[in-house]
Amino acid sequence: MITLHKEETLKNEILHVLNEAKKKKHPIIFSYVTKVAQTDPLQIFSIFASLHKGKRFFWSTPEQNFILCGVGTEMTLTNDQDSVHRFYTIEAIWNEWKHYTHVFGQKDYGSGPMLFGGFSFDPKKENKSSKWSEFSSARFHLPCLMVTKHDEEMYLTINKIVHRDDKLEELFQHFESYQNMFKRNYIPYKEKNPSQQDKKIYYQEKWLQTVQKATELIKANRFEKVVLAREVLLSFDQPIPINLVLNKLKKTLSTSYLFAFEVGKKCFVGATPERLVKKKGIQVFSTCLAGSIKRGKNKIEDDLLGEQLLHDPKNLLEHEIVVRMIKNAFEKCCDEVETKDSPTLLKTQNIQHLYTPIKGKIKNGFSLMDVVEKLHPTPALGGYPKKEALQFIRDEEPMERGWYAAPIGWIDLEDNGEFVVAIRSTLIDHRQAYLFAGCGIVQDSIPEEEWKETEIKLGPMLYALGGTKDE
């Protein structure tokens, strides 16, 4: 319940925004931001399932020091153009709203008006699958309510687009009702883990043949590297509870970003170790992640495998291609670009990767979306050179990636934001889940070994969904 003093202050702010909407003859985004007591954002995600099913998102950094949970959709921005203009169209529309935004309260990094969403991997891919029909080439939501955990502080943001003909009392009720919903002591519904009924593995022979074809073209100098992905379909005896999947991923993949984005009856969920780009002020960061090997059964074996990875020519080449491309992209948009001379190891639950961080300072005239556009897809998800690798994927890869391996994340009105690469992911559709995994192909790649690598990468999501591995 909003106190009497705050009630009058909030009403005055709403009245001011109503007058601005009339004066400017344009709707205004009004964001009410307030500090709240610490709570579990994942529990908020679960609590609002019945009220805003199909209109929620969740985001968490590996350190869990920055978490977002959004419910409801106050505004949706979409774009289905089949070119890079989809990045800039979203950015242009969002930038226009800067002139029509009013924030009231204690705004901090990651609170206030913000878009959350993502892009498809390749809008030019033909024979598109109906399973991705609700997910546009670009789709972003401004939530009705959002909880932000930033270090030791937590903020509640309530958004409302105010039109000049809106009524003061009805607008006030919007903010009061959402604040009351947030404060109410709900008893979360205890959902059960579903049981797997079926597992369908698609086009194994076709995929292996495609890997072989890729290695032959690489040896013929058509391109240096290409990333090939495949999918698995799991079917269950009851609807898959998104919050239980996120909870399992949170516990088992502590070095990964968590994300969930609902569109209607479907939800795209993942636990990715790979940051595409983060921008905070003028500081810009990215991650070069390519080359991998399994984890060991004990520390001695794990260390030996890690050393093997650090000195393996095939994996070092795969990694070097990624570092080279990301550094080149950064140098177009950033000053003072810094990176390491050699990779280190990033270990997740069941796999370890070659890892090189990179950072810079954004140049005048460049934005977060500029960096996203120049980086996507990195050689870790597409290949190198980009144009030739993408064309091979478009022509030869038997699946449609949709949002798999594409940028997903958030952006605010100050051009702060972060996007990750949507790998280690699944598209959940009621009682079904499509799982995706890929691997980098270079000239020395062996098809059967690459298939085994995708099996390893599918493992954590299989576990989170309650699925079973192949015999």
C-alpha positions in Angstrom: 0.0 0.0 0.0 1.4 3.4 -0.9 1.5 5.8 2.1 -0.6 8.9 2.1 2.4 11.2 1.6 3.8 9.1 -1.2 0.3 8.8 -2.7 -0.1 12.6 -3.1 3.5 12.9 -4.4 2.9 10.1 -6.9 -0.4 11.6 -8.0 1.3 15.0 -8.6 4.0 13.3 -10.7 1.3 11.5 -12.7 -0.6 14.8 -13.2 2.7 16.4 -14.4 3.2 13.5 -16.9 -0.4 13.8 -18.2 0.2 17.5 -18.8 3.4 16.7 -20.7 1.6 14.1 -22.8 -1.0 16.8 -23.8 1.7 19.4 -24.4 3.9 17.2 -26.5 1.0 15.4 -28.2 2.8 12.1 -27.6 2.5 9.3 -25.0 5.0 9.3 -22.2 6.7 6.3 -20.5 6.3 6.9 -16.8 8.6 4.8 -14.6 8.1 4.7 -10.9 11.2 3.3 -9.2 11.5 2.5 -5.5 13.9 0.6 -3.3 12.5 -2.6 -1.8 13.6 -5.3 0.7 15.7 -8.1 -0.7 13.8 -11.0 -2.1 14.4 -13.8 -4.5 13.7 -12.6 -8.1 13.3 -16.2 -9.3 10.4 -16.5 -6.7 8.9 -13.4 -8.2 9.1 -15.0 -11.6 7.3 -18.0 -10.3 4.6 -16.0 -8.3 3.5 -14.0 -11.3 3.2 -17.1 -13.6 -0.6 -17.2 -13.3 -1.1 -13.5 -13.7 1.3 -12.9 -16.5 1.9 -16.2 -18.1 3.6 -15.7 -21.5 4.7 -12.2 -20.6 7.7 -12.7 -18.3 11.5 -12.6 -18.6 14.4 -13.5 -16.3 18.1 -12.6 -16.4 21.0 -13.3 -14.1 24.8 -12.8 -14.4 27.1 -15.7 -13.4 28.0 -13.9 -10.1 24.2 -13.4 -9.5 25.1 -9.8 -8.5 22.8 -8.5 -11.2 19.4 -10.1 -11.7 16.3 -8.9 -13.6 12.8 -10.3 -13.4 10.1 -8.6 -15.6 6.4 -9.4 -15.8 3.8 -8.0 -18.2 4.4 -6.2 -21.4 3.6 -2.4 -21.3 5.2 -2.0 -24.8 6.5 -4.4 -27.5 9.0 -3.5 -30.2 9.4 -5.9 -33.1 11.1 -6.0 -36.5 11.2 -8.6 -39.2 13.4 -7.0 -41.8 15.9 -9.5 -43.2 19.0 -7.3 -42.9 21.1 -5.7 -40.2 18.6 -2.8 -40.1 16.6 -4.8 -37.5 19.3 -3.9 -34.9 19.1 -0.2 -35.8 15.3 -0.1 -36.1 14.9 -1.2 -32.5 17.6 1.2 -31.4 16.0 4.1 -33.4 12.5 3.6 -31.9 13.9 3.2 -28.4 16.1 6.4 -28.8 13.0 8.3 -29.8 11.3 7.4 -26.5 14.1 9.2 -24.7 12.3 12.4 -25.4 9.1 11.0 -24.0 10.1 9.4 -20.7 9.7 10.4 -17.1 11.3 8.6 -14.2 10.2 9.1 -10.6 12.1 7.7 -7.7 15.5 6.2 -6.8 16.8 5.1 -10.2 20.0 3.0 -10.3 21.9 0.9 -12.9 19.5 -1.7 -14.3 16.3 0.0 -13.0 13.8 2.3 -14.7 12.6 2.0 -18.3 14.4 -0.8 -20.0 13.9 -3.2 -22.9 14.5 -6.9 -22.7 14.6 -9.2 -25.7 16.7 -10.4 -28.6 17.2 -11.3 -32.2 17.0 -14.3 -34.5 20.3 -15.9 -35.6 19.7 -15.4 -39.4 16.5 -13.9 -40.7 17.5 -14.9 -44.3 17.2 -18.6 -43.5 14.6 -20.2 -45.8 12.1 -22.9 -44.8 11.5 -21.4 -41.4 10.1 -23.6 -38.7 6.7 -22.8 -37.2 8.1 -23.4 -33.7 9.8 -20.0 -33.9 6.8 -18.2 -35.4 6.1 -16.1 -32.3 9.7 -15.0 -32.0 10.4 -12.1 -34.5 13.7 -11.3 -36.1 13.9 -8.7 -33.4 11.5 -8.6 -30.3 11.8 -6.5 -27.2 9.5 -5.9 -24.2 9.1 -3.0 -21.8 7.7 -4.8 -18.7 4.8 -3.6 -16.6 6.7 -4.5 -13.5 10.4 -5.3 -13.0 12.6 -6.3 -10.1 16.3 -5.4 -10.3 18.9 -6.9 -7.9 22.1 -4.9 -8.2 24.8 -6.0 -5.7 23.2 -5.5 -2.3 20.3 -3.3 -3.4 17.0 -4.2 -4.9 14.6 -2.0 -6.9 11.1 -2.2 -8.1 10.2 -0.5 -11.4 6.6 -0.1 -12.4 6.1 1.2 -16.0 3.1 2.8 -17.6 2.6 4.5 -21.0 0.6 7.6 -20.2 -1.7 8.9 -23.0 -3.1 12.5 -22.8 -6.7 11.3 -22.5 -5.9 8.9 -19.6 -7.6 9.5 -16.2 -5.5 10.4 -13.2 -7.2 8.0 -10.8 -7.0 5.0 -13.2 -3.3 5.7 -13.7 -2.7 5.9 -10.0 -4.5 2.6 -9.5 -2.1 0.9 -12.0 0.9 1.8 -9.9 -0.8 1.0 -6.6 -2.1 -2.4 -7.7 1.2 -3.5 -9.1 3.0 -2.4 -5.9 0.4 -4.3 -3.8 0.8 -7.4 -6.0 4.6 -7.3 -5.4 4.2 -6.9 -1.6 1.5 -9.6 -1.2 2.6 -12.8 0.6 1.9 -15.4 -2.1 2.4 -19.1 -1.4 4.2 -20.3 -4.6 2.5 -23.2 -6.3 4.6 -26.3 -5.9 5.1 -27.7 -9.4 6.2 -31.2 -10.1 9.0 -32.3 -12.4 7.5 -33.8 -15.5 8.5 -37.2 -16.8 10.1 -37.6 -20.2 8.0 -39.6 -22.6 10.0 -39.4 -25.8 13.2 -38.2 -27.3 13.7 -37.5 -31.0 17.2 -37.1 -32.4 17.1 -35.4 -35.8 19.1 -36.0 -39.0 22.3 -37.6 -37.4 23.6 -38.9 -40.7 22.9 -35.7 -42.5 24.6 -33.7 -39.8 27.7 -35.9 -39.9 27.9 -35.6 -43.7 27.6 -31.8 -43.4 30.6 -31.7 -41.0 32.6 -33.7 -43.4 31.6 -31.4 -46.3 32.6 -28.4 -44.2 36.1 -29.8 -43.5 36.6 -30.4 -47.2 35.7 -26.8 -48.1 37.9 -25.5 -45.3 40.9 -27.5 -46.8 40.0 -26.0 -50.2 40.3 -22.5 -48.6 36.6 -21.6 -48.9 36.5 -20.5 -45.3 38.5 -21.0 -42.1 35.9 -22.2 -39.7 32.1 -22.8 -39.6 29.9 -23.7 -36.6 27.3 -26.4 -37.1 24.4 -27.0 -34.7 21.7 -29.7 -34.3 18.6 -30.1 -32.2 16.8 -32.7 -30.1 13.1 -32.8 -29.2 12.0 -34.0 -25.8 8.4 -34.7 -24.9 7.0 -34.9 -21.4 3.8 -36.1 -19.7 2.8 -32.6 -18.4 3.7 -28.9 -19.0 7.3 -28.0 -18.3 7.6 -25.6 -15.3 10.0 -22.8 -16.3 10.9 -21.8 -12.8 12.0 -25.3 -11.9 14.2 -25.4 -15.0 15.8 -22.1 -14.0 16.3 -23.2 -10.5 18.2 -26.4 -11.6 20.3 -24.4 -14.0 21.1 -21.8 -11.3 22.4 -24.6 -9.0 24.3 -26.6 -11.6 25.7 -23.9 -14.0 27.0 -21.2 -11.6 29.5 -19.8 -14.1 26.7 -19.1 -16.7 24.2 -16.3 -17.5 20.6 -17.4 -17.0 17.9 -16.2 -19.2 14.2 -16.9 -19.9 12.0 -15.0 -22.4 8.3 -15.8 -22.8 6.3 -15.1 -25.9 2.8 -16.4 -25.6 2.8 -20.1 -24.8 6.5 -20.6 -25.5 9.6 -19.7 -23.5 13.2 -19.6 -24.7 15.5 -20.6 -21.8 19.2 -20.9 -21.5 22.3 -21.0 -19.3 25.1 -19.6 -21.5 28.7 -19.0 -20.5 29.2 -16.6 -23.4 28.9 -12.8 -23.1 28.5 -11.1 -26.5 28.9 -7.5 -25.2 28.3 -5.5 -22.1 28.3 -1.7 -22.1 28.3 0.4 -18.9 28.9 4.1 -19.6 31.8 4.2 -22.0 33.3 0.8 -20.9 32.6 -2.1 -23.3 33.4 -5.8 -22.6 33.2 -9.0 -24.5 34.2 -12.7 -24.2 36.1 -14.8 -26.6 35.0 -18.4 -26.0 35.9 -21.2 -28.4 37.6 -24.5 -28.1 36.4 -27.0 -25.6 37.0 -30.3 -23.9 35.1 -32.4 -21.3 35.6 -32.2 -17.5 37.6 -34.8 -15.7 36.3 -37.3 -13.2 38.7 -36.0 -10.5 41.0 -32.9 -10.1 44.0 -34.7 -11.5 42.2 -35.8 -14.7 40.5 -32.4 -15.0 43.8 -30.6 -14.8 45.3 -32.9 -17.4 42.4 -32.4 -19.8 42.7 -28.6 -19.2 46.4 -28.6 -20.1 45.6 -30.7 -23.2 43.1 -28.1 -24.3 45.5 -25.2 -23.7 48.0 -26.9 -26.0 45.8 -28.5 -28.6 46.5 -27.0 -32.1 43.0 -27.6 -33.4 41.3 -25.9 -30.5 43.9 -23.1 -30.3 43.2 -22.3 -34.0 39.5 -22.3 -33.4 40.0 -19.9 -30.5 42.4 -17.6 -32.3 39.9 -17.1 -35.1 37.3 -15.9 -32.6 39.8 -13.5 -30.8 40.9 -12.0 -34.1 37.4 -11.2 -35.3 36.1 -9.8 -31.9 39.3 -7.7 -31.6 38.8 -6.3 -35.1 35.2 -5.5 -34.4 36.1 -3.7 -31.2 38.7 -1.6 -32.9 36.1 -0.2 -35.2 33.9 0.9 -32.3 36.3 1.4 -29.4 39.5 3.0 -28.3 42.0 1.5 -25.9 41.2 -2.1 -26.8 42.8 -4.6 -24.5 43.0 -8.4 -24.6 45.3 -11.2 -23.4 48.1 -12.8 -25.4 47.0 -16.3 -24.6 43.7 -17.9 -23.4 42.9 -19.3 -20.0 40.3 -21.9 -19.0 36.6 -21.3 -18.2 35.1 -24.4 -16.6 31.4 -25.1 -16.4 29.7 -28.2 -14.9 30.5 -30.6 -17.7 32.8 -28.8 -20.1 35.8 -26.5 -20.1 36.5 -23.8 -22.7 39.4 -21.7 -23.9 38.6 -18.2 -22.7 40.0 -14.7 -23.5 38.3 -11.5 -22.2 38.5 -8.2 -24.2 37.6 -4.7 -23.3 37.6 -1.1 -24.7 36.1 2.3 -24.4 33.3 3.2 -26.8 34.1 5.8 -29.5 32.0 8.9 -29.9 29.1 8.2 -32.3 29.0 4.5 -31.6 26.4 2.6 -29.5 25.7 -0.7 -27.8 23.7 -1.8 -30.9 26.7 -0.9 -33.1 28.8 -3.4 -31.2 26.1 -6.1 -31.2 25.6 -5.7 -35.0 29.4 -5.9 -35.7 29.9 -8.9 -33.4 26.9 -11.1 -34.4 27.6 -13.8 -35.2 31.1 -14.2 -33.8 33.2 -17.0 -35.3 32.3 -19.0 -32.1 28.7 -19.2 -33.3 28.9 -18.6 -37.1 32.4 -19.0 -38.5 35.0 -17.1 -40.3 35.0 -15.3 -42.7 31.5 -14.3 -41.6 29.8 -14.1 -45.0 31.0 -17.4 -46.4 30.4 -19.3 -43.1 26.8 -17.9 -42.8 26.0 -18.9 -46.3 27.2 -22.4 -45.7 25.0 -22.6 -42.5 22.1 -21.2 -44.4 22.5 -23.7 -47.2 23.6 -26.8 -45.4 22.6 -26.9 -41.8 19.4 -29.0 -41.6 17.8 -27.1 -38.7 16.5 -23.5 -38.3 18.2 -21.9 -35.4 15.6 -19.3 -34.6 16.9 -17.4 -31.6 19.5 -20.1 -30.8 23.1 -18.7 -30.8 21.7 -15.2 -31.3 22.0 -12.1 -29.1 19.6 -11.9 -26.1 19.7 -9.3 -23.4 18.7 -5.8 -22.2 19.2 -2.1 -23.0 18.2 1.0 -21.1 17.7 4.6 -22.1 21.4 5.6 -21.3 22.6 2.9 -23.7 23.8 0.7 -20.9 23.1 -3.0 -21.4 24.3 -6.5 -21.9 23.8 -9.2 -24.5 24.8 -12.8 -24.3 25.0 -15.5 -27.0 21.9 -17.7 -26.6 23.6 -21.1 -26.5 23.1 -24.0 -24.0 19.4 -23.3 -24.6 16.0 -24.8 -25.1 12.7 -23.6 -26.6 9.9 -24.8 -24.3 6.5 -25.3 -25.8 4.0 -26.6 -23.2 5.0 -30.3 -22.9 7.8 -30.2 -25.5 11.3 -28.9 -25.4 13.7 -28.3 -28.3 17.3 -28.5 -27.3 20.2 -27.0 -29.3 23.9 -27.5 -29.4 26.7 -26.7 -31.8 30.4 -26.9 -32.3 33.1 -25.2 -34.3 34.4 -27.1 -37.4 37.9 -26.5 -38.7 40.0 -28.6 -41.2 41.0 -31.2 -38.7 37.5 -31.8 -37.2 36.3 -35.4 -37.1 32.5 -35.7 -37.5 32.0 -38.4 -34.9 34.0 -36.4 -32.3 32.1 -33.2 -33.0 28.8 -35.2 -32.5 30.2 -36.3 -29.1 31.0 -32.7 -28.2 27.4 -31.7 -28.9 26.2 -34.5 -26.6 28.3 -33.1 -23.8 26.9 -29.6 -24.4 23.3 -30.9 -24.3 23.9 -32.5 -20.9 23.1 -29.7 -18.5 19.9 -28.7 -20.2 18.8 -32.4 -20.4 19.3 -32.6 -16.6 17.5 -29.3 -16.0 14.5 -30.5 -17.9 14.5 -33.9 -16.2 15.3 -35.6 -19.5 17.5 -38.7 -19.9 20.6 -39.2 -21.9 21.0 -41.6 -24.8 22.0 -45.1 -23.9 
